[in-house]
């Protein structure tokens, strides 16, 4: 075999090898493709997120408005019912005699004159758990309009634990009266509103005029 024939045979073998492997000779290879740079993305600030503060439990009481009682809308109680209830508490209401000015009535002006005979106080005793003076006083208050004059309780005969009397004068223009029985420490033990004109239905006291104005017949009115 000549040299020319050997060269042709070598070229043929190389061409067949390239065809079988599916590759092109290095001298004819396509240039490598450069990767494209990634597109620059614009930086965006994150969306704001609302932060909700945590709920904190509290035991603080919210002050509530005190309801106002319109005494003009209160249904009056019959005077006889109030008188009966007060007698159970050993409180007795009377229409004072027309000519009497005893127990401070003379200084209260003009109007319907009323006495309240209160129960006695018990002697101080540390071994007795009961209240020494179950009834501290009785108050009369004008409702809607007008005025009511009153005195502080007065002890009968000067005894510190004896019976006490209070005086009231209800002016003629007073339509209603609120009556309260007040115990120790200003505790309200009983309360009612009555028509002032029906106070005339209260009884007169049993007793007789005396040197100091009027002497109640205390045997008719239990002390406790």
Order of alpha helices (4+ residues) and beta strands (2+ residues): alpha-alpha-beta-beta-beta-beta-beta-beta-beta-beta-beta-beta
